[in-house]
Amino acid sequence: MVNFEYNFELLKAARLSKKVSAQSIAVDLCLAERQIKSLEENSLQYFPSQSIKYIAALGLKNEDVISNFYEVDPTPILLKKK
């Protein structure tokens, strides 16, 4: 998910508004609590692929959290034809 521009604050705000702990949602998503906190603190270099799962679990739309969601080509470079 490189090059996506995230609204990280929205992730944490949505989780807190639902009164869900980072530990609880981590268990639901089969992640570590540190991964959830990493996503909320703009440390995506560690767990970028988990962000889409987390956004969905909070009931948010990708485009609400990722400002340029439709502008980035998600096809991995190795799968692109030359």
ZANU-303740 format. One record per atom (N, C-alpha, C, O): chain; x, y, z; atom name; residue in three letters. Coordinates in steps of 0.02 Angstrom, whole numbers. Layout:
{rodren = A&x = X&y = Y&z = Z&keba = CA&lumgu = ala}
...
//
This chain:
{rodren = A&x = 41&y = -59&z = 0&keba = N&lumgu = met}
{rodren = A&x = 0&y = 0&z = 0&keba = CA&lumgu = met}
{rodren = A&x = 43&y = 63&z = 0&keba = C&lumgu = met}
{rodren = A&x = 23&y = 114&z = 27&keba = O&lumgu = met}
{rodren = A&x = 100&y = 58&z = -30&keba = N&lumgu = val}
{rodren = A&x = 145&y = 114&z = -34&keba = CA&lumgu = val}
{rodren = A&x = 112&y = 170&z = -75&keba = C&lumgu = val}
{rodren = A&x = 76&y = 156&z = -122&keba = O&lumgu = val}
{rodren = A&x = 126&y = 232&z = -57&keba = N&lumgu = asn}
{rodren = A&x = 102&y = 291&z = -91&keba = CA&lumgu = asn}
{rodren = A&x = 31&y = 311&z = -73&keba = C&lumgu = asn}
{rodren = A&x = 7&y = 363&z = -98&keba = O&lumgu = asn}
{rodren = A&x = -3&y = 273&z = -33&keba = N&lumgu = phe}
{rodren = A&x = -69&y = 295&z = -10&keba = CA&lumgu = phe}
{rodren = A&x = -59&y = 349&z = 43&keba = C&lumgu = phe}
{rodren = A&x = -11&y = 346&z = 82&keba = O&lumgu = phe}
{rodren = A&x = -105&y = 396&z = 45&keba = N&lumgu = glu}
{rodren = A&x = -103&y = 450&z = 95&keba = CA&lumgu = glu}
{rodren = A&x = -159&y = 437&z = 144&keba = C&lumgu = glu}
{rodren = A&x = -218&y = 444&z = 127&keba = O&lumgu = glu}
{rodren = A&x = -141&y = 419&z = 205&keba = N&lumgu = tyr}
{rodren = A&x = -190&y = 399&z = 256&keba = CA&lumgu = tyr}
{rodren = A&x = -208&y = 455&z = 303&keba = C&lumgu = tyr}
{rodren = A&x = -168&y = 500&z = 317&keba = O&lumgu = tyr}
{rodren = A&x = -269&y = 452&z = 329&keba = N&lumgu = asn}
{rodren = A&x = -292&y = 494&z = 384&keba = CA&lumgu = asn}
{rodren = A&x = -289&y = 449&z = 445&keba = C&lumgu = asn}
{rodren = A&x = -339&y = 419&z = 465&keba = O&lumgu = asn}
{rodren = A&x = -230&y = 445&z = 475&keba = N&lumgu = phe}
{rodren = A&x = -220&y = 399&z = 531&keba = CA&lumgu = phe}
{rodren = A&x = -262&y = 416&z = 592&keba = C&lumgu = phe}
{rodren = A&x = -284&y = 372&z = 629&keba = O&lumgu = phe}
{rodren = A&x = -273&y = 480&z = 602&keba = N&lumgu = glu}
{rodren = A&x = -312&y = 502&z = 659&keba = CA&lumgu = glu}
{rodren = A&x = -383&y = 474&z = 657&keba = C&lumgu = glu}
{rodren = A&x = -413&y = 460&z = 708&keba = O&lumgu = glu}
{rodren = A&x = -410&y = 467&z = 596&keba = N&lumgu = leu}
{rodren = A&x = -478&y = 440&z = 588&keba = CA&lumgu = leu}
{rodren = A&x = -482&y = 368&z = 612&keba = C&lumgu = leu}
{rodren = A&x = -533&y = 348&z = 640&keba = O&lumgu = leu}
{rodren = A&x = -430&y = 329&z = 601&keba = N&lumgu = leu}
{rodren = A&x = -430&y = 260&z = 624&keba = CA&lumgu = leu}
{rodren = A&x = -438&y = 256&z = 700&keba = C&lumgu = leu}
{rodren = A&x = -482&y = 220&z = 726&keba = O&lumgu = leu}
{rodren = A&x = -397&y = 292&z = 736&keba = N&lumgu = lys}
{rodren = A&x = -400&y = 291&z = 809&keba = CA&lumgu = lys}
{rodren = A&x = -465&y = 321&z = 834&keba = C&lumgu = lys}
{rodren = A&x = -496&y = 294&z = 880&keba = O&lumgu = lys}
{rodren = A&x = -486&y = 376&z = 804&keba = N&lumgu = ala}
{rodren = A&x = -548&y = 408&z = 825&keba = CA&lumgu = ala}
{rodren = A&x = -608&y = 362&z = 815&keba = C&lumgu = ala}
{rodren = A&x = -652&y = 359&z = 858&keba = O&lumgu = ala}
{rodren = A&x = -610&y = 326&z = 760&keba = N&lumgu = ala}
{rodren = A&x = -665&y = 279&z = 746&keba = CA&lumgu = ala}
{rodren = A&x = -665&y = 222&z = 797&keba = C&lumgu = ala}
{rodren = A&x = -717&y = 202&z = 822&keba = O&lumgu = ala}
{rodren = A&x = -605&y = 196&z = 812&keba = N&lumgu = arg}
{rodren = A&x = -601&y = 142&z = 861&keba = CA&lumgu = arg}
{rodren = A&x = -624&y = 166&z = 930&keba = C&lumgu = arg}
{rodren = A&x = -662&y = 131&z = 964&keba = O&lumgu = arg}
{rodren = A&x = -601&y = 224&z = 950&keba = N&lumgu = leu}
{rodren = A&x = -619&y = 250&z = 1016&keba = CA&lumgu = leu}
{rodren = A&x = -694&y = 267&z = 1020&keba = C&lumgu = leu}
{rodren = A&x = -725&y = 257&z = 1072&keba = O&lumgu = leu}
{rodren = A&x = -722&y = 292&z = 965&keba = N&lumgu = ser}
{rodren = A&x = -794&y = 309&z = 965&keba = CA&lumgu = ser}
{rodren = A&x = -837&y = 246&z = 972&keba = C&lumgu = ser}
{rodren = A&x = -893&y = 249&z = 997&keba = O&lumgu = ser}
{rodren = A&x = -811&y = 190&z = 949&keba = N&lumgu = lys}
{rodren = A&x = -846&y = 126&z = 956&keba = CA&lumgu = lys}
{rodren = A&x = -832&y = 92&z = 1022&keba = C&lumgu = lys}
{rodren = A&x = -858&y = 38&z = 1037&keba = O&lumgu = lys}
{rodren = A&x = -789&y = 126&z = 1063&keba = N&lumgu = lys}
{rodren = A&x = -770&y = 99&z = 1128&keba = CA&lumgu = lys}
{rodren = A&x = -740&y = 29&z = 1124&keba = C&lumgu = lys}
{rodren = A&x = -756&y = -16&z = 1162&keba = O&lumgu = lys}
{rodren = A&x = -694&y = 22&z = 1075&keba = N&lumgu = val}
{rodren = A&x = -659&y = -41&z = 1063&keba = CA&lumgu = val}
{rodren = A&x = -586&y = -30&z = 1081&keba = C&lumgu = val}
{rodren = A&x = -555&y = 18&z = 1059&keba = O&lumgu = val}
{rodren = A&x = -559&y = -75&z = 1120&keba = N&lumgu = ser}
{rodren = A&x = -488&y = -70&z = 1138&keba = CA&lumgu = ser}
{rodren = A&x = -444&y = -93&z = 1080&keba = C&lumgu = ser}
{rodren = A&x = -466&y = -132&z = 1038&keba = O&lumgu = ser}
{rodren = A&x = -383&y = -68&z = 1078&keba = N&lumgu = ala}
{rodren = A&x = -336&y = -90&z = 1027&keba = CA&lumgu = ala}
{rodren = A&x = -324&y = -165&z = 1033&keba = C&lumgu = ala}
{rodren = A&x = -317&y = -200&z = 982&keba = O&lumgu = ala}
{rodren = A&x = -321&y = -190&z = 1093&keba = N&lumgu = gln}
{rodren = A&x = -310&y = -262&z = 1105&keba = CA&lumgu = gln}
{rodren = A&x = -368&y = -303&z = 1077&keba = C&lumgu = gln}
{rodren = A&x = -357&y = -354&z = 1044&keba = O&lumgu = gln}
{rodren = A&x = -429&y = -280&z = 1089&keba = N&lumgu = ser}
{rodren = A&x = -488&y = -316&z = 1066&keba = CA&lumgu = ser}
{rodren = A&x = -492&y = -321&z = 990&keba = C&lumgu = ser}
{rodren = A&x = -503&y = -375&z = 962&keba = O&lumgu = ser}
{rodren = A&x = -482&y = -265&z = 956&keba = N&lumgu = ile}
{rodren = A&x = -485&y = -267&z = 883&keba = CA&lumgu = ile}
{rodren = A&x = -426&y = -304&z = 854&keba = C&lumgu = ile}
{rodren = A&x = -431&y = -335&z = 801&keba = O&lumgu = ile}
{rodren = A&x = -369&y = -302&z = 887&keba = N&lumgu = ala}
{rodren = A&x = -311&y = -340&z = 865&keba = CA&lumgu = ala}
{rodren = A&x = -327&y = -415&z = 866&keba = C&lumgu = ala}
{rodren = A&x = -310&y = -451&z = 819&keba = O&lumgu = ala}
{rodren = A&x = -358&y = -438&z = 919&keba = N&lumgu = val}
{rodren = A&x = -377&y = -509&z = 924&keba = CA&lumgu = val}
{rodren = A&x = -426&y = -527&z = 868&keba = C&lumgu = val}
{rodren = A&x = -419&y = -579&z = 836&keba = O&lumgu = val}
{rodren = A&x = -475&y = -484&z = 857&keba = N&lumgu = asp}
{rodren = A&x = -525&y = -496&z = 804&keba = CA&lumgu = asp}
{rodren = A&x = -493&y = -502&z = 735&keba = C&lumgu = asp}
{rodren = A&x = -517&y = -540&z = 693&keba = O&lumgu = asp}
{rodren = A&x = -440&y = -464&z = 724&keba = N&lumgu = leu}
{rodren = A&x = -407&y = -463&z = 659&keba = CA&lumgu = leu}
{rodren = A&x = -346&y = -509&z = 655&keba = C&lumgu = leu}
{rodren = A&x = -311&y = -510&z = 604&keba = O&lumgu = leu}
{rodren = A&x = -333&y = -546&z = 708&keba = N&lumgu = cys}
{rodren = A&x = -275&y = -590&z = 712&keba = CA&lumgu = cys}
{rodren = A&x = -210&y = -550&z = 703&keba = C&lumgu = cys}
{rodren = A&x = -165&y = -571&z = 666&keba = O&lumgu = cys}
{rodren = A&x = -207&y = -493&z = 736&keba = N&lumgu = leu}
{rodren = A&x = -148&y = -451&z = 735&keba = CA&lumgu = leu}
{rodren = A&x = -124&y = -440&z = 807&keba = C&lumgu = leu}
{rodren = A&x = -159&y = -458&z = 855&keba = O&lumgu = leu}
{rodren = A&x = -65&y = -413&z = 813&keba = N&lumgu = ala}
{rodren = A&x = -41&y = -394&z = 879&keba = CA&lumgu = ala}
{rodren = A&x = -65&y = -323&z = 894&keba = C&lumgu = ala}
{rodren = A&x = -76&y = -283&z = 849&keba = O&lumgu = ala}
{rodren = A&x = -73&y = -308&z = 958&keba = N&lumgu = glu}
{rodren = A&x = -95&y = -241&z = 978&keba = CA&lumgu = glu}
{rodren = A&x = -46&y = -189&z = 951&keba = C&lumgu = glu}
{rodren = A&x = -67&y = -134&z = 932&keba = O&lumgu = glu}
{rodren = A&x = 19&y = -205&z = 950&keba = N&lumgu = arg}
{rodren = A&x = 68&y = -157&z = 925&keba = CA&lumgu = arg}
{rodren = A&x = 57&y = -141&z = 851&keba = C&lumgu = arg}
{rodren = A&x = 74&y = -87&z = 829&keba = O&lumgu = arg}
{rodren = A&x = 30&y = -189&z = 814&keba = N&lumgu = gln}
{rodren = A&x = 15&y = -176&z = 744&keba = CA&lumgu = gln}
{rodren = A&x = -42&y = -126&z = 737&keba = C&lumgu = gln}
{rodren = A&x = -40&y = -81&z = 694&keba = O&lumgu = gln}
{rodren = A&x = -93&y = -133&z = 778&keba = N&lumgu = ile}
{rodren = A&x = -149&y = -85&z = 777&keba = CA&lumgu = ile}
{rodren = A&x = -123&y = -15&z = 794&keba = C&lumgu = ile}
{rodren = A&x = -139&y = 34&z = 760&keba = O&lumgu = ile}
{rodren = A&x = -83&y = -11&z = 846&keba = N&lumgu = lys}
{rodren = A&x = -57&y = 54&z = 867&keba = CA&lumgu = lys}
{rodren = A&x = -11&y = 82&z = 813&keba = C&lumgu = lys}
{rodren = A&x = -9&y = 143&z = 803&keba = O&lumgu = lys}
{rodren = A&x = 26&y = 39&z = 780&keba = N&lumgu = ser}
{rodren = A&x = 70&y = 61&z = 726&keba = CA&lumgu = ser}
{rodren = A&x = 28&y = 93&z = 669&keba = C&lumgu = ser}
{rodren = A&x = 47&y = 144&z = 642&keba = O&lumgu = ser}
{rodren = A&x = -27&y = 61&z = 652&keba = N&lumgu = leu}
{rodren = A&x = -71&y = 88&z = 600&keba = CA&lumgu = leu}
{rodren = A&x = -99&y = 156&z = 620&keba = C&lumgu = leu}
{rodren = A&x = -106&y = 200&z = 579&keba = O&lumgu = leu}
{rodren = A&x = -116&y = 163&z = 684&keba = N&lumgu = glu}
{rodren = A&x = -146&y = 225&z = 708&keba = CA&lumgu = glu}
{rodren = A&x = -94&y = 281&z = 717&keba = C&lumgu = glu}
{rodren = A&x = -112&y = 340&z = 722&keba = O&lumgu = glu}
{rodren = A&x = -31&y = 263&z = 719&keba = N&lumgu = glu}
{rodren = A&x = 22&y = 312&z = 732&keba = CA&lumgu = glu}
{rodren = A&x = 65&y = 326&z = 671&keba = C&lumgu = glu}
{rodren = A&x = 121&y = 350&z = 676&keba = O&lumgu = glu}
{rodren = A&x = 38&y = 309&z = 612&keba = N&lumgu = asn}
{rodren = A&x = 73&y = 324&z = 550&keba = CA&lumgu = asn}
{rodren = A&x = 140&y = 287&z = 544&keba = C&lumgu = asn}
{rodren = A&x = 189&y = 315&z = 521&keba = O&lumgu = asn}
{rodren = A&x = 141&y = 225&z = 564&keba = N&lumgu = ser}
{rodren = A&x = 201&y = 183&z = 558&keba = CA&lumgu = ser}
{rodren = A&x = 187&y = 126&z = 510&keba = C&lumgu = ser}
{rodren = A&x = 204&y = 68&z = 524&keba = O&lumgu = ser}
{rodren = A&x = 158&y = 141&z = 454&keba = N&lumgu = leu}
{rodren = A&x = 138&y = 90&z = 406&keba = CA&lumgu = leu}
{rodren = A&x = 196&y = 52&z = 374&keba = C&lumgu = leu}
{rodren = A&x = 185&y = 1&z = 341&keba = O&lumgu = leu}
{rodren = A&x = 256&y = 76&z = 382&keba = N&lumgu = gln}
{rodren = A&x = 311&y = 40&z = 351&keba = CA&lumgu = gln}
{rodren = A&x = 316&y = -31&z = 378&keba = C&lumgu = gln}
{rodren = A&x = 347&y = -74&z = 346&keba = O&lumgu = gln}
{rodren = A&x = 287&y = -44&z = 436&keba = N&lumgu = tyr}
{rodren = A&x = 289&y = -111&z = 465&keba = CA&lumgu = tyr}
{rodren = A&x = 232&y = -155&z = 443&keba = C&lumgu = tyr}
{rodren = A&x = 243&y = -215&z = 434&keba = O&lumgu = tyr}
{rodren = A&x = 172&y = -128&z = 434&keba = N&lumgu = phe}
{rodren = A&x = 114&y = -169&z = 421&keba = CA&lumgu = phe}
{rodren = A&x = 66&y = -138&z = 369&keba = C&lumgu = phe}
{rodren = A&x = 6&y = -133&z = 384&keba = O&lumgu = phe}
{rodren = A&x = 89&y = -117&z = 311&keba = N&lumgu = pro}
{rodren = A&x = 45&y = -82&z = 265&keba = CA&lumgu = pro}
{rodren = A&x = -14&y = -123&z = 240&keba = C&lumgu = pro}
{rodren = A&x = -68&y = -96&z = 230&keba = O&lumgu = pro}
{rodren = A&x = -5&y = -188&z = 230&keba = N&lumgu = ser}
{rodren = A&x = -59&y = -228&z = 202&keba = CA&lumgu = ser}
{rodren = A&x = -116&y = -239&z = 252&keba = C&lumgu = ser}
{rodren = A&x = -172&y = -256&z = 232&keba = O&lumgu = ser}
{rodren = A&x = -103&y = -229&z = 316&keba = N&lumgu = gln}
{rodren = A&x = -154&y = -239&z = 367&keba = CA&lumgu = gln}
{rodren = A&x = -202&y = -180&z = 372&keba = C&lumgu = gln}
{rodren = A&x = -255&y = -185&z = 403&keba = O&lumgu = gln}
{rodren = A&x = -184&y = -124&z = 342&keba = N&lumgu = ser}
{rodren = A&x = -225&y = -64&z = 350&keba = CA&lumgu = ser}
{rodren = A&x = -294&y = -73&z = 320&keba = C&lumgu = ser}
{rodren = A&x = -343&y = -48&z = 348&keba = O&lumgu = ser}
{rodren = A&x = -300&y = -106&z = 264&keba = N&lumgu = ile}
{rodren = A&x = -365&y = -116&z = 231&keba = CA&lumgu = ile}
{rodren = A&x = -410&y = -158&z = 275&keba = C&lumgu = ile}
{rodren = A&x = -470&y = -143&z = 281&keba = O&lumgu = ile}
{rodren = A&x = -383&y = -210&z = 306&keba = N&lumgu = lys}
{rodren = A&x = -423&y = -251&z = 353&keba = CA&lumgu = lys}
{rodren = A&x = -447&y = -209&z = 412&keba = C&lumgu = lys}
{rodren = A&x = -504&y = -215&z = 433&keba = O&lumgu = lys}
{rodren = A&x = -403&y = -168&z = 438&keba = N&lumgu = tyr}
{rodren = A&x = -420&y = -127&z = 496&keba = CA&lumgu = tyr}
{rodren = A&x = -473&y = -75&z = 478&keba = C&lumgu = tyr}
{rodren = A&x = -519&y = -64&z = 517&keba = O&lumgu = tyr}
{rodren = A&x = -466&y = -44&z = 421&keba = N&lumgu = ile}
{rodren = A&x = -516&y = 5&z = 398&keba = CA&lumgu = ile}
{rodren = A&x = -585&y = -28&z = 394&keba = C&lumgu = ile}
{rodren = A&x = -635&y = 0&z = 417&keba = O&lumgu = ile}
{rodren = A&x = -588&y = -86&z = 364&keba = N&lumgu = ala}
{rodren = A&x = -652&y = -122&z = 357&keba = CA&lumgu = ala}
{rodren = A&x = -680&y = -143&z = 424&keba = C&lumgu = ala}
{rodren = A&x = -741&y = -138&z = 435&keba = O&lumgu = ala}
{rodren = A&x = -637&y = -164&z = 470&keba = N&lumgu = ala}
{rodren = A&x = -660&y = -186&z = 536&keba = CA&lumgu = ala}
{rodren = A&x = -692&y = -128&z = 575&keba = C&lumgu = ala}
{rodren = A&x = -735&y = -139&z = 617&keba = O&lumgu = ala}
{rodren = A&x = -670&y = -67&z = 561&keba = N&lumgu = leu}
{rodren = A&x = -698&y = -9&z = 594&keba = CA&lumgu = leu}
{rodren = A&x = -761&y = 16&z = 559&keba = C&lumgu = leu}
{rodren = A&x = -793&y = 64&z = 582&keba = O&lumgu = leu}
{rodren = A&x = -780&y = -16&z = 504&keba = N&lumgu = gly}
{rodren = A&x = -839&y = 4&z = 468&keba = CA&lumgu = gly}
{rodren = A&x = -830&y = 67&z = 426&keba = C&lumgu = gly}
{rodren = A&x = -878&y = 100&z = 408&keba = O&lumgu = gly}
{rodren = A&x = -767&y = 83&z = 411&keba = N&lumgu = leu}
{rodren = A&x = -752&y = 141&z = 371&keba = CA&lumgu = leu}
{rodren = A&x = -742&y = 120&z = 298&keba = C&lumgu = leu}
{rodren = A&x = -730&y = 62&z = 284&keba = O&lumgu = leu}
{rodren = A&x = -747&y = 168&z = 254&keba = N&lumgu = lys}
{rodren = A&x = -732&y = 156&z = 183&keba = CA&lumgu = lys}
{rodren = A&x = -659&y = 173&z = 171&keba = C&lumgu = lys}
{rodren = A&x = -632&y = 219&z = 201&keba = O&lumgu = lys}
{rodren = A&x = -627&y = 136&z = 126&keba = N&lumgu = asn}
{rodren = A&x = -557&y = 148&z = 110&keba = CA&lumgu = asn}
{rodren = A&x = -546&y = 221&z = 91&keba = C&lumgu = asn}
{rodren = A&x = -497&y = 252&z = 113&keba = O&lumgu = asn}
{rodren = A&x = -590&y = 248&z = 50&keba = N&lumgu = glu}
{rodren = A&x = -581&y = 316&z = 26&keba = CA&lumgu = glu}
{rodren = A&x = -591&y = 369&z = 80&keba = C&lumgu = glu}
{rodren = A&x = -570&y = 426&z = 71&keba = O&lumgu = glu}
{rodren = A&x = -622&y = 351&z = 136&keba = N&lumgu = asp}
{rodren = A&x = -629&y = 397&z = 193&keba = CA&lumgu = asp}
{rodren = A&x = -562&y = 405&z = 230&keba = C&lumgu = asp}
{rodren = A&x = -548&y = 458&z = 257&keba = O&lumgu = asp}
{rodren = A&x = -523&y = 352&z = 230&keba = N&lumgu = val}
{rodren = A&x = -460&y = 352&z = 267&keba = CA&lumgu = val}
{rodren = A&x = -401&y = 365&z = 220&keba = C&lumgu = val}
{rodren = A&x = -352&y = 397&z = 240&keba = O&lumgu = val}
{rodren = A&x = -405&y = 340&z = 160&keba = N&lumgu = ile}
{rodren = A&x = -350&y = 347&z = 111&keba = CA&lumgu = ile}
{rodren = A&x = -371&y = 399&z = 60&keba = C&lumgu = ile}
{rodren = A&x = -411&y = 386&z = 16&keba = O&lumgu = ile}
{rodren = A&x = -342&y = 458&z = 66&keba = N&lumgu = ser}
{rodren = A&x = -365&y = 515&z = 25&keba = CA&lumgu = ser}
{rodren = A&x = -355&y = 505&z = -50&keba = C&lumgu = ser}
{rodren = A&x = -395&y = 531&z = -89&keba = O&lumgu = ser}
{rodren = A&x = -305&y = 468&z = -69&keba = N&lumgu = asn}
{rodren = A&x = -293&y = 457&z = -141&keba = CA&lumgu = asn}
{rodren = A&x = -305&y = 384&z = -161&keba = C&lumgu = asn}
{rodren = A&x = -270&y = 357&z = -204&keba = O&lumgu = asn}
{rodren = A&x = -353&y = 352&z = -129&keba = N&lumgu = phe}
{rodren = A&x = -366&y = 281&z = -139&keba = CA&lumgu = phe}
{rodren = A&x = -375&y = 262&z = -213&keba = C&lumgu = phe}
{rodren = A&x = -349&y = 211&z = -235&keba = O&lumgu = phe}
{rodren = A&x = -411&y = 303&z = -250&keba = N&lumgu = tyr}
{rodren = A&x = -425&y = 286&z = -320&keba = CA&lumgu = tyr}
{rodren = A&x = -371&y = 309&z = -368&keba = C&lumgu = tyr}
{rodren = A&x = -374&y = 296&z = -428&keba = O&lumgu = tyr}
{rodren = A&x = -321&y = 344&z = -342&keba = N&lumgu = glu}
{rodren = A&x = -268&y = 370&z = -385&keba = CA&lumgu = glu}
{rodren = A&x = -207&y = 324&z = -387&keba = C&lumgu = glu}
{rodren = A&x = -165&y = 332&z = -431&keba = O&lumgu = glu}
{rodren = A&x = -202&y = 278&z = -341&keba = N&lumgu = val}
{rodren = A&x = -143&y = 235&z = -337&keba = CA&lumgu = val}
{rodren = A&x = -158&y = 167&z = -368&keba = C&lumgu = val}
{rodren = A&x = -209&y = 137&z = -354&keba = O&lumgu = val}
{rodren = A&x = -113&y = 145&z = -410&keba = N&lumgu = asp}
{rodren = A&x = -120&y = 79&z = -442&keba = CA&lumgu = asp}
{rodren = A&x = -98&y = 25&z = -394&keba = C&lumgu = asp}
{rodren = A&x = -38&y = 22&z = -377&keba = O&lumgu = asp}
{rodren = A&x = -144&y = -17&z = -370&keba = N&lumgu = pro}
{rodren = A&x = -126&y = -67&z = -319&keba = CA&lumgu = pro}
{rodren = A&x = -92&y = -130&z = -347&keba = C&lumgu = pro}
{rodren = A&x = -73&y = -174&z = -308&keba = O&lumgu = pro}
{rodren = A&x = -84&y = -135&z = -413&keba = N&lumgu = thr}
{rodren = A&x = -53&y = -194&z = -443&keba = CA&lumgu = thr}
{rodren = A&x = 21&y = -197&z = -425&keba = C&lumgu = thr}
{rodren = A&x = 59&y = -151&z = -440&keba = O&lumgu = thr}
{rodren = A&x = 41&y = -252&z = -392&keba = N&lumgu = pro}
{rodren = A&x = 113&y = -259&z = -376&keba = CA&lumgu = pro}
{rodren = A&x = 155&y = -256&z = -440&keba = C&lumgu = pro}
{rodren = A&x = 135&y = -281&z = -492&keba = O&lumgu = pro}
{rodren = A&x = 212&y = -225&z = -435&keba = N&lumgu = ile}
{rodren = A&x = 255&y = -214&z = -493&keba = CA&lumgu = ile}
{rodren = A&x = 275&y = -279&z = -528&keba = C&lumgu = ile}
{rodren = A&x = 284&y = -280&z = -589&keba = O&lumgu = ile}
{rodren = A&x = 281&y = -333&z = -490&keba = N&lumgu = leu}
{rodren = A&x = 301&y = -397&z = -520&keba = CA&lumgu = leu}
{rodren = A&x = 245&y = -427&z = -562&keba = C&lumgu = leu}
{rodren = A&x = 259&y = -470&z = -605&keba = O&lumgu = leu}
{rodren = A&x = 183&y = -406&z = -551&keba = N&lumgu = leu}
{rodren = A&x = 127&y = -434&z = -590&keba = CA&lumgu = leu}
{rodren = A&x = 112&y = -393&z = -652&keba = C&lumgu = leu}
{rodren = A&x = 72&y = -414&z = -694&keba = O&lumgu = leu}
{rodren = A&x = 143&y = -335&z = -659&keba = N&lumgu = lys}
{rodren = A&x = 130&y = -293&z = -717&keba = CA&lumgu = lys}
{rodren = A&x = 167&y = -320&z = -778&keba = C&lumgu = lys}
{rodren = A&x = 225&y = -340&z = -773&keba = O&lumgu = lys}
{rodren = A&x = 133&y = -319&z = -834&keba = N&lumgu = lys}
{rodren = A&x = 164&y = -340&z = -897&keba = CA&lumgu = lys}
{rodren = A&x = 209&y = -285&z = -922&keba = C&lumgu = lys}
{rodren = A&x = 194&y = -226&z = -915&keba = O&lumgu = lys}
{rodren = A&x = 264&y = -306&z = -950&keba = N&lumgu = lys}
{rodren = A&x = 312&y = -257&z = -978&keba = CA&lumgu = lys}
{rodren = A&x = 301&y = -247&z = -1051&keba = C&lumgu = lys}
{rodren = A&x = 336&y = -208&z = -1083&keba = O&lumgu = lys}
//
